[in-house]
Amino acid sequence: MALALTQREKKLLGACISALMLMATFIMLKMFLDRRTAALAKVTALEAEKQENEGYLADREFWDKRAGWLRDNMPVTESLGTAQAQLLEEIQNVVLDYELAFQKQPVLLPESNDAKQNAAVYREAAIEVRIRGDQTTVLSWLASLQSPEKFQAIKQLELELDPRAKEKTPQVLCNLVLARWFKPETGL
């Protein structure tokens, strides 16, 4: 048999239900405000992306021309290993032409994560070299490496003066990661 609630128990029950409803309201309000903040951030990001895309559309002729140039001029390779070996041989010959010295044997680098992510845009063959030589000569050699026509890029460069140099002209040690880009397997 159910006992009737006293007046005090009814007030206490009402206060508990009111507290629960108030907490539920606060929780729902917080969820709403969090979703609203996320939605506003997404709207802002989409508006920025829209403006950027409108800029690309305005420059469409320029980008189409650039894509055509890449399609016509970007080299093709059947094997990245062969391309890497050719790049290494070419760099070794150029270093000898500039009368620079290898500090350690050049290293063929495995495919980088960056290249894997951009596999639809380009394929990459990269090598790492450590060169020592006259500062002016090394700098002119570095200037000759990177150009759009060669599809080569210096991905990492570290130059330091050689503190143990006995020569009168400043000598530098150059750690370099050089990459050459090729058309992707699917083509551009």
N, CA and C of each residue as an Amber inpcrd file, in Angstrom:
protein
   564
   0.8180000  -1.1590000   0.0000000   0.0000000   0.0000000   0.0000000
   0.8780000   1.2430000   0.0000000   0.5690000   2.1290000  -0.8800000
   1.3730000   3.3340000  -1.0120000   0.9520000   4.3590000   0.0170000
   1.9150000   4.9230000   0.6560000   1.6510000   5.9650000   1.6330000
   1.6180000   7.3140000   0.9350000   0.7930000   8.1740000   1.3610000
   0.6930000   9.5160000   0.7920000   1.9030000  10.3240000   1.2570000
   2.3590000  11.1960000   0.3770000   3.5110000  12.0390000   0.6960000
   3.0710000  13.1920000   1.5710000   3.9440000  13.5530000   2.4710000
   3.6570000  14.7090000   3.3160000   3.9350000  15.9660000   2.5220000
   3.5030000  17.0620000   3.0560000   3.6940000  18.3520000   2.3860000
   5.1910000  18.6330000   2.2010000   5.9780000  18.3280000   3.2010000
   7.4140000  18.5750000   3.1250000   8.0500000  17.6870000   2.0540000
   7.6560000  16.4290000   1.9500000   8.1780000  15.5130000   0.9470000
   7.7750000  15.9550000  -0.4560000   6.5700000  16.4840000  -0.5990000
   6.1140000  16.9920000  -1.9000000   6.9710000  18.1790000  -2.3280000
   7.2900000  19.0700000  -1.3980000   8.1420000  20.2230000  -1.7190000
   9.5530000  19.7530000  -2.1070000  10.0770000  18.7950000  -1.3770000
  11.4000000  18.2590000  -1.6570000  11.4250000  17.5640000  -3.0250000
  10.3920000  16.7850000  -3.3470000  10.2730000  16.1390000  -4.6530000
  10.1950000  17.1880000  -5.7590000   9.4270000  18.2280000  -5.5610000
   9.3250000  19.3230000  -6.5370000  10.6650000  20.0090000  -6.7510000
  11.4170000  20.2160000  -5.6380000  12.7380000  20.8540000  -5.7440000
  13.6980000  19.9500000  -6.5180000  13.6540000  18.6320000  -6.2610000
  14.5370000  17.6920000  -6.9770000  14.2060000  17.6710000  -8.4670000
  12.9230000  17.6010000  -8.7940000  12.5060000  17.6050000 -10.2060000
  12.9030000  18.9210000 -10.8590000  12.7330000  20.0210000 -10.1540000
  13.1300000  21.3320000 -10.6990000  14.6370000  21.3900000 -10.9350000
  15.4250000  20.8550000  -9.9960000  16.8760000  20.8470000 -10.1350000
  17.2970000  19.9890000 -11.3340000  16.6650000  18.8170000 -11.4730000
  16.9630000  17.9510000 -12.6130000  16.6170000  18.6320000 -13.9300000
  15.4720000  19.2840000 -13.9920000  15.0680000  19.9890000 -15.2180000
  16.0140000  21.1440000 -15.5150000  16.4440000  21.8560000 -14.4600000
  17.3840000  22.9630000 -14.6400000  18.7240000  22.4410000 -15.1720000
  19.2150000  21.3310000 -14.6120000  20.4750000  20.7460000 -15.0830000
  20.3350000  20.2580000 -16.5310000  19.2280000  19.6090000 -16.8440000
  18.9900000  19.1470000 -18.2140000  18.9650000  20.3410000 -19.1650000
  18.3640000  21.4260000 -18.7380000  18.3180000  22.6290000 -19.5710000
  19.7210000  23.1770000 -19.8030000  20.5400000  23.2220000 -18.7330000
  21.9150000  23.7040000 -18.8760000  22.7260000  22.8080000 -19.8140000
  22.5550000  21.4970000 -19.6780000  23.2810000  20.5570000 -20.5370000
  22.8570000  20.7540000 -21.9920000  21.5680000  20.8610000 -22.2320000
  21.0850000  21.0600000 -23.6090000  21.5510000  22.4060000 -24.1550000
  21.5630000  23.4450000 -23.3090000  22.0340000  24.7520000 -23.7380000
  23.5130000  24.7010000 -24.1020000  24.3260000  23.9970000 -23.2850000
  25.7520000  23.8680000 -23.5920000  25.9510000  23.1180000 -24.9000000
  25.2140000  22.0230000 -25.1000000  25.3260000  21.2720000 -26.3550000
  24.9460000  22.1580000 -27.5410000  23.8760000  22.9200000 -27.3820000
  23.4400000  23.8130000 -28.4570000  24.5190000  24.8490000 -28.7670000
  25.0790000  25.4580000 -27.7300000  26.1000000  26.4880000 -27.9470000
  27.3690000  25.8950000 -28.5680000  27.7590000  24.6800000 -28.1550000
  28.9210000  24.0210000 -28.7490000  28.6850000  23.7330000 -30.2310000
  27.5100000  23.2190000 -30.5540000  27.1870000  22.9400000 -31.9560000
  27.1210000  24.2270000 -32.7640000  26.5710000  25.2740000 -32.1630000
  26.4750000  26.5670000 -32.8530000  27.8740000  27.1130000 -33.1350000
  28.7780000  27.0210000 -32.1520000  30.1490000  27.4920000 -32.3300000
  30.8450000  26.6970000 -33.4360000  30.6750000  25.3770000 -33.4280000
  31.2720000  24.5430000 -34.4730000  30.6990000  24.8790000 -35.8390000
  29.3850000  25.1000000 -35.9030000  28.7530000  25.4420000 -37.1780000
  29.2460000  26.7900000 -37.6850000  29.3790000  27.7710000 -36.7950000
  29.8850000  29.0900000 -37.2080000  31.3290000  28.9910000 -37.6910000
  32.1380000  28.1850000 -37.0180000  33.5270000  28.0030000 -37.4570000
  33.5630000  27.3430000 -38.8330000  32.6960000  26.3650000 -39.0500000
  32.6440000  25.6930000 -40.3430000  32.1700000  26.6420000 -41.4350000
  31.1880000  27.4750000 -41.1200000  30.6980000  28.4640000 -42.0920000
  31.8180000  29.4380000 -42.4490000  32.5680000  29.8890000 -41.4530000
  33.6860000  30.8050000 -41.7020000  34.7340000  30.1430000 -42.5860000
  35.0620000  28.8800000 -42.2900000  36.0550000  28.1610000 -43.0910000
  35.5550000  27.9710000 -44.5250000  34.2920000  27.6420000 -44.6860000
  33.7340000  27.4580000 -46.0340000  33.6940000  28.7700000 -46.8130000
  33.4070000  29.8700000 -46.1210000  33.4250000  31.1760000 -46.7940000
  34.8390000  31.5200000 -47.2640000  35.8230000  31.2380000 -46.4200000
  37.2230000  31.4820000 -46.8150000  37.5960000  30.5990000 -47.9960000
  37.1910000  29.3340000 -47.9640000  37.4690000  28.4260000 -49.0750000
  36.7740000  28.8960000 -50.3510000  35.5670000  29.3970000 -50.2080000
  34.8290000  29.9130000 -51.3750000  35.5640000  31.1030000 -51.9880000
  36.0460000  32.0130000 -51.1460000  36.8000000  33.1600000 -51.6610000
  38.0690000  32.7010000 -52.3610000  38.7550000  31.7360000 -51.7740000
  39.9740000  31.2090000 -52.3860000  39.6520000  30.5660000 -53.7400000
  38.5900000  29.7930000 -53.7890000  38.1960000  29.1470000 -55.0410000
  37.7680000  30.1670000 -56.0940000  37.1130000  31.2310000 -55.6660000
  36.7520000  32.2880000 -56.6130000  38.0110000  32.9440000 -57.1820000
  39.0400000  33.0880000 -56.3400000  40.3180000  33.6160000 -56.8190000
  40.9410000  32.6930000 -57.8530000  40.8810000  31.3760000 -57.5960000
  41.4040000  30.4080000 -58.5640000  40.6030000  30.4580000 -59.8650000
  39.2950000  30.6060000 -59.7370000  38.4760000  30.6880000 -60.9520000
  38.8020000  31.9480000 -61.7520000  39.0740000  33.0340000 -61.0450000
  39.4400000  34.2700000 -61.7400000  40.7680000  34.0950000 -62.4710000
  41.6560000  33.2640000 -61.9050000  42.9630000  33.0160000 -62.5120000
  42.9840000  31.7020000 -63.2830000  41.8460000  31.2340000 -63.7060000
  41.7530000  29.9220000 -64.3460000  42.6610000  29.8080000 -65.5730000
  42.7150000  30.8580000 -66.3690000  43.5520000  30.8300000 -67.5720000
  45.0150000  30.5880000 -67.2010000  45.4670000  31.2800000 -66.1570000
  46.8400000  31.1190000 -65.6870000  47.0910000  29.6810000 -65.2520000
  46.1810000  29.0900000 -64.4440000  46.3640000  27.7310000 -63.9390000
  46.2380000  26.7010000 -65.0510000  45.3580000  26.9440000 -66.0170000
  45.2540000  26.0310000 -67.1610000  46.5440000  26.0480000 -67.9750000
  47.1080000  27.2440000 -68.1490000  48.3650000  27.3680000 -68.8810000
  49.4860000  26.6380000 -68.1370000  49.5200000  26.7890000 -66.8270000
  50.5350000  26.1140000 -66.0160000  50.3540000  24.5910000 -66.0790000
  49.1280000  24.1110000 -66.0010000  48.8640000  22.6690000 -66.0830000
  49.2820000  22.1380000 -67.4520000  49.0350000  22.9140000 -68.5090000
  49.4700000  22.5120000 -69.8540000  50.9810000  22.4300000 -69.9520000
  51.6620000  23.3990000 -69.3550000  53.1290000  23.3880000 -69.3740000
  53.6480000  22.1510000 -68.6430000  53.0650000  21.8480000 -67.4840000
  53.4800000  20.6550000 -66.7500000  53.2270000  19.3910000 -67.5660000
  52.0690000  19.3120000 -68.1970000  51.7190000  18.1450000 -69.0080000
  52.7210000  17.9560000 -70.1470000  53.1570000  19.0680000 -70.7440000
  54.0640000  18.9960000 -71.8960000  55.5280000  18.8010000 -71.5040000
  55.9430000  19.3230000 -70.3460000  57.3700000  19.3670000 -70.0140000
  57.8260000  18.4650000 -68.8830000  56.9330000  18.0200000 -68.0330000
  57.3570000  17.2010000 -66.9000000  57.8880000  15.8670000 -67.4060000
  59.0940000  15.4840000 -66.9540000  59.6910000  14.2340000 -67.4490000
  58.9190000  13.0040000 -66.9640000  59.1110000  11.9240000 -67.6960000
  58.4690000  10.6490000 -67.3870000  59.5620000   9.6520000 -67.0330000
  59.2670000   8.7570000 -66.1150000  60.1990000   7.6830000 -65.8030000
  59.4270000   6.3830000 -65.5990000  60.0260000   5.3200000 -66.0290000
  59.4120000   4.0060000 -65.8270000  59.7270000   3.4950000 -64.4240000
  60.9390000   3.8010000 -63.9520000  61.3890000   3.2780000 -62.6660000
  61.9850000   4.4070000 -61.8360000  61.4750000   4.5810000 -60.6250000
  62.0360000   5.6020000 -59.7430000  63.4550000   5.2380000 -59.3120000
  63.7510000   3.9570000 -59.2180000  65.1120000   3.5300000 -58.8630000
  66.1140000   3.9560000 -59.9200000  65.7540000   3.7570000 -61.1850000
  66.6320000   4.1820000 -62.2870000  66.7720000   5.6960000 -62.2920000
  65.6630000   6.3980000 -62.0970000  65.7010000   7.8640000 -62.0750000
  66.5660000   8.3610000 -60.9270000  66.4890000   7.6890000 -59.7900000
  67.2980000   8.0710000 -58.6360000  68.7870000   7.8500000 -58.9230000
  69.0980000   6.7370000 -59.5540000  70.4940000   6.4560000 -59.9040000
  71.0200000   7.4870000 -60.9030000  70.2010000   7.8680000 -61.8810000
  70.6160000   8.8860000 -62.8540000  70.8310000  10.2280000 -62.1710000
  69.9370000  10.5890000 -61.2380000  70.0880000  11.8390000 -60.5010000
  71.3850000  11.8150000 -59.6940000  71.6620000  10.7180000 -59.0460000
  72.8860000  10.5760000 -58.2630000  74.1210000  10.7100000 -59.1400000
  74.1210000  10.0340000 -60.2780000  75.2600000  10.1060000 -61.2020000
  75.4440000  11.5300000 -61.7170000  74.3500000  12.1690000 -62.0460000
  74.4130000  13.5440000 -62.5510000  74.9850000  14.4880000 -61.4880000
  74.5370000  14.3530000 -60.2560000  75.0310000  15.2060000 -59.1700000
  76.5050000  14.9340000 -58.9080000  76.9060000  13.6820000 -58.9340000
  78.3160000  13.3600000 -58.7250000  79.1830000  14.0000000 -59.8090000
  78.7250000  13.9650000 -61.0540000  79.4930000  14.5870000 -62.1430000
  79.5700000  16.0970000 -61.9850000  78.4550000  16.7200000 -61.6110000
  78.4350000  18.1830000 -61.4530000  79.3250000  18.5920000 -60.2840000
  79.2820000  17.8250000 -59.1910000  80.1310000  18.1360000 -58.0330000
  81.5990000  18.0650000 -58.4310000  81.9630000  17.0710000 -59.2160000
  83.3460000  16.9670000 -59.6770000  83.7040000  18.1250000 -60.6050000
  82.7670000  18.5410000 -61.4660000  83.0110000  19.6850000 -62.3520000
  83.2770000  20.9530000 -61.5440000  82.5680000  21.1170000 -60.4330000
  82.7500000  22.2940000 -59.5860000  83.9440000  22.1440000 -58.6430000
  84.6220000  21.0120000 -58.7000000  85.7790000  20.7160000 -57.8580000
  85.4360000  20.7590000 -56.3680000  84.2990000  20.1740000 -56.0410000
  83.8850000  20.0380000 -54.6530000  84.1590000  18.6020000 -54.2210000
  84.0930000  18.3550000 -52.9280000  84.3840000  17.0170000 -52.4170000
  83.1960000  16.4840000 -51.6290000  82.9330000  15.2030000 -51.8070000
  81.9030000  14.5430000 -51.0060000  82.4770000  14.2420000 -49.6320000
  81.7690000  14.6150000 -48.5690000  82.1980000  14.3030000 -47.2130000
  81.8070000  12.8790000 -46.8490000  80.6940000  12.4180000 -47.3720000
  80.2950000  11.0290000 -47.1840000  79.6110000  10.5730000 -48.4630000
  79.5020000   9.2880000 -48.6410000  78.9050000   8.7290000 -49.8490000
  77.4410000   9.1820000 -49.9590000  77.0260000   9.6510000 -51.1400000
  75.6220000  10.0550000 -51.3140000  74.6740000   8.8870000 -51.0120000
  73.4890000   9.2300000 -50.5040000  72.5160000   8.2260000 -50.0810000
  71.2550000   8.3510000 -50.9400000  70.7640000   7.2180000 -51.4290000
  69.4820000   7.1870000 -52.1260000  68.3930000   7.1120000 -51.0650000
  67.4370000   8.0360000 -51.1180000  66.4020000   8.0920000 -50.0840000
  65.1480000   7.3350000 -50.5170000  64.4930000   6.6740000 -49.5750000
  63.2220000   6.0260000 -49.9110000  62.1530000   7.0780000 -50.1750000
  61.0480000   6.6450000 -50.7360000  59.9530000   7.5720000 -51.0480000
  59.4470000   8.2140000 -49.7580000  59.3200000   9.5400000 -49.7570000
  58.9070000  10.2640000 -48.5580000  57.3800000  10.2270000 -48.4060000
  56.9190000  10.5300000 -47.1860000  55.4820000  10.5950000 -46.9370000
  54.8350000  11.6970000 -47.7590000  55.5580000  12.8100000 -47.9300000
  55.0680000  13.9240000 -48.7410000  54.8270000  13.4700000 -50.1740000
  55.7600000  12.7110000 -50.7180000  55.6160000  12.2150000 -52.0910000
  54.4660000  11.2180000 -52.1900000  54.2790000  10.4030000 -51.1510000
  53.1700000   9.4420000 -51.1600000  51.8350000  10.1630000 -51.1410000
  51.7480000  11.2450000 -50.3680000  50.4970000  12.0000000 -50.2830000
  50.1930000  12.7090000 -51.5980000  51.2280000  13.0940000 -52.3350000
  51.0420000  13.8200000 -53.5940000  51.2610000  12.9290000 -54.8110000
  51.0650000  11.6360000 -54.6590000  51.3290000  10.6780000 -55.7390000
  50.4910000  10.9630000 -56.9810000  49.3450000  11.5940000 -56.8270000
  48.5130000  11.9180000 -57.9800000  49.0650000  13.1170000 -58.7470000
  49.9720000  13.8740000 -58.1280000  50.5060000  15.0860000 -58.7500000
  51.9050000  14.8520000 -59.3210000  52.7520000  14.1040000 -58.5850000
  54.1090000  13.8500000 -59.0520000  54.6730000  12.6060000 -58.3880000
  55.7170000  12.0690000 -59.0000000  56.5300000  10.9970000 -58.4040000
  57.8800000  11.6100000 -58.1040000  58.5290000  11.1340000 -57.0610000
  59.7500000  11.7910000 -56.6040000  60.8870000  10.7960000 -56.4330000
  62.0490000  11.2010000 -56.9460000  63.2990000  10.4910000 -56.7010000
  64.1970000  11.4610000 -55.9360000  64.6970000  11.0250000 -54.7700000
  65.4740000  11.9370000 -53.9330000  66.7870000  11.2990000 -53.4940000
  67.7800000  12.1780000 -53.3070000  69.0870000  11.7410000 -52.8010000
  69.5410000  12.7060000 -51.7150000  70.4500000  12.2200000 -50.8750000
  71.0410000  13.0590000 -49.8330000  72.5470000  13.0730000 -50.0430000
  73.1300000  14.2720000 -50.0440000  74.5750000  14.3980000 -50.2180000
  75.1450000  15.3210000 -49.1350000  76.4270000  15.1350000 -48.8570000
  77.1670000  16.0270000 -47.9510000  78.4280000  16.4340000 -48.7020000
  78.5060000  17.7360000 -48.9820000  79.5650000  18.2950000 -49.8120000
  80.4160000  19.2410000 -48.9760000  81.6900000  19.2980000 -49.2990000
  82.5980000  20.2710000 -48.6840000  83.3280000  20.9910000 -49.7980000
  83.4490000  22.3120000 -49.6420000  84.1800000  23.0680000 -50.6350000
  84.2200000  24.5440000 -50.3100000  84.8100000  25.2930000 -51.2430000
  84.9030000  26.7390000 -51.1270000  83.5020000  27.3290000 -51.0700000
  83.2800000  28.2770000 -50.1650000  81.9490000  28.8370000 -49.9370000
  81.3310000  29.3960000 -51.2190000  82.0660000  30.1760000 -51.9720000
  81.5450000  30.7820000 -53.2000000  81.1730000  29.7120000 -54.2160000
  82.0060000  28.7110000 -54.3530000  81.7470000  27.6260000 -55.3030000
  80.5130000  26.8320000 -54.8970000  80.3920000  26.5140000 -53.6200000
  79.2310000  25.7510000 -53.1430000  77.9520000  26.5450000 -53.3740000
  77.9940000  27.8390000 -53.0830000  76.7960000  28.6650000 -53.2730000
  76.4110000  28.7640000 -54.7500000  77.3790000  28.8860000 -55.6390000
  77.0370000  28.9390000 -57.0690000  76.5270000  27.5860000 -57.5470000
  77.0680000  26.4950000 -57.0050000  76.5640000  25.1590000 -57.3370000
  75.1190000  25.0070000 -56.8740000  74.8230000  25.4760000 -55.6550000
  73.4530000  25.3930000 -55.1320000  72.4870000  26.2140000 -55.9840000
  72.9360000  27.3680000 -56.4410000  72.0760000  28.2160000 -57.2730000
  71.7450000  27.5470000 -58.5980000  72.6360000  26.6990000 -59.0750000
  72.4010000  26.0380000 -60.3640000  71.4870000  24.8190000 -60.2560000
  71.2520000  24.3420000 -59.0500000  70.4980000  23.0950000 -58.8760000
  69.0040000  23.2230000 -59.1370000  68.4010000  24.2430000 -58.5780000
  66.9480000  24.3120000 -58.5600000  66.4350000  25.1990000 -59.6860000
  65.6260000  24.6070000 -60.5390000  64.9830000  25.3860000 -61.5930000
  63.7550000  24.6350000 -62.0660000  62.7550000  25.3620000 -62.5770000
  61.5380000  24.6890000 -63.0290000  61.7950000  23.7280000 -64.1890000
  62.7210000  24.0660000 -65.0600000  62.9630000  23.2310000 -66.2390000
  63.5610000  21.8720000 -65.8790000  64.2990000  21.8230000 -64.7850000
  64.9240000  20.5650000 -64.3710000  63.9820000  19.7160000 -63.5150000
  62.9130000  20.3070000 -63.0270000  61.9870000  19.6390000 -62.1170000
  62.7410000  19.0870000 -60.9100000  63.6550000  19.9040000 -60.4090000
  64.4320000  19.5720000 -59.2320000  64.0880000  20.5580000 -58.1350000
  64.1340000  20.0900000 -56.9170000  63.8720000  20.9630000 -55.7760000
  64.8030000  20.5790000 -54.6390000  65.3020000  21.5970000 -53.9640000
  66.0870000  21.3730000 -52.7600000  65.0860000  21.2500000 -51.6210000
  64.9650000  20.0480000 -51.0840000  63.9770000  19.8040000 -50.0370000
  64.5150000  20.1390000 -48.6590000  65.8200000  19.9920000 -48.4920000
  66.4310000  20.2780000 -47.1980000  67.8440000  20.7670000 -47.4560000
  68.2410000  21.8090000 -46.7400000  69.5620000  22.3920000 -46.9360000
  70.1130000  22.8430000 -45.5930000  71.3430000  22.4620000 -45.3460000
  72.0300000  22.8880000 -44.1340000  73.4560000  23.2630000 -44.5200000
  73.8040000  24.5290000 -44.2970000  75.1510000  25.0310000 -44.5950000
  75.8210000  25.4200000 -43.2880000  77.0830000  25.0350000 -43.1350000
  77.8310000  25.4650000 -41.9640000  79.2890000  25.6750000 -42.3670000
  79.8970000  26.6820000 -41.7670000  81.3170000  26.9140000 -42.0140000
  82.1210000  25.7670000 -41.4150000  83.1410000  25.3490000 -42.1350000
  83.9860000  24.2530000 -41.6770000  85.0090000  24.8300000 -40.6930000
  84.8850000  24.5150000 -39.4090000  85.7900000  25.1030000 -38.4130000
  87.2040000  24.5280000 -38.4830000  87.3730000  23.3780000 -39.1210000
  88.6880000  22.7410000 -39.1950000  89.4020000  23.0470000 -40.5100000
  88.8680000  23.9690000 -41.3020000  89.4390000  24.2630000 -42.6180000
  90.8140000  24.9190000 -42.4700000  91.7370000  24.4770000 -43.3030000
  93.0970000  25.0280000 -43.2950000  93.3050000  25.9980000 -44.4740000
  92.3400000  26.0220000 -45.4130000  92.4650000  26.8810000 -46.5870000
  92.2530000  28.3480000 -46.1990000  92.7310000  29.2550000 -47.0720000
  92.5960000  30.6860000 -46.8140000  91.1690000  31.1660000 -47.0770000
  90.5110000  30.5730000 -48.0700000  89.1270000  30.9740000 -48.3690000
  88.1770000  30.1900000 -47.4720000  87.0350000  30.7840000 -47.1250000
  86.0930000  30.0750000 -46.2400000  85.5870000  28.7860000 -46.8920000
  85.5820000  27.7300000 -46.1110000  85.1000000  26.4230000 -46.5630000
  83.7850000  26.1220000 -45.8490000  82.8670000  25.4980000 -46.5690000
  81.5790000  25.1710000 -45.9750000  81.2840000  23.6850000 -46.1280000
  80.4720000  23.2020000 -45.2120000  79.9180000  21.8660000 -45.2910000
  78.4490000  22.0250000 -45.6510000  78.0050000  21.2910000 -46.6390000
  76.6410000  21.4340000 -47.1330000  75.9430000  20.0740000 -47.0730000
  74.9170000  19.9780000 -46.2410000  74.0510000  18.7960000 -46.2200000
  72.8290000  19.1420000 -47.0540000  72.5100000  18.2860000 -47.9980000
  71.4790000  18.6230000 -48.9690000  70.6330000  17.3980000 -49.2970000
  69.3210000  17.6080000 -49.3640000  68.4120000  16.5960000 -49.9040000
  67.8350000  17.2010000 -51.1780000  68.1170000  16.5400000 -52.2860000
  67.6810000  17.0170000 -53.5950000  66.6850000  16.0220000 -54.1720000
  65.5870000  16.5500000 -54.7040000  64.5530000  15.6840000 -55.2860000
  64.3020000  16.0940000 -56.7300000  63.9890000  15.1100000 -57.5360000
  63.5690000  15.3660000 -58.9190000  62.1700000  14.7880000 -59.0620000
  61.3030000  15.5510000 -59.7390000  59.9010000  15.1580000 -59.8590000
  59.6010000  14.6700000 -61.2640000  58.7240000  13.6810000 -61.3290000
  58.3130000  13.0720000 -62.5990000  56.7980000  13.0000000 -62.6480000
  56.2820000  12.7850000 -63.8720000  54.8240000  12.6490000 -64.0300000
  54.3340000  11.4680000 -63.2170000  53.1380000  11.6040000 -62.6470000
  52.5930000  10.4690000 -61.9080000  52.2630000   9.3160000 -62.8560000
  52.0960000   8.1340000 -62.2940000  51.8030000   6.9610000 -63.1130000
  50.5100000   7.1240000 -63.8950000  49.5480000   7.8500000 -63.3230000
  48.2690000   8.0610000 -63.9950000  48.3390000   9.1750000 -65.0200000
  49.4220000   9.9400000 -65.0140000  49.5730000  11.0750000 -65.9340000
  48.9090000  12.3040000 -65.3790000  49.2780000  13.4630000 -65.9350000
  48.7020000  14.7310000 -65.4710000  47.5230000  15.1180000 -66.2960000
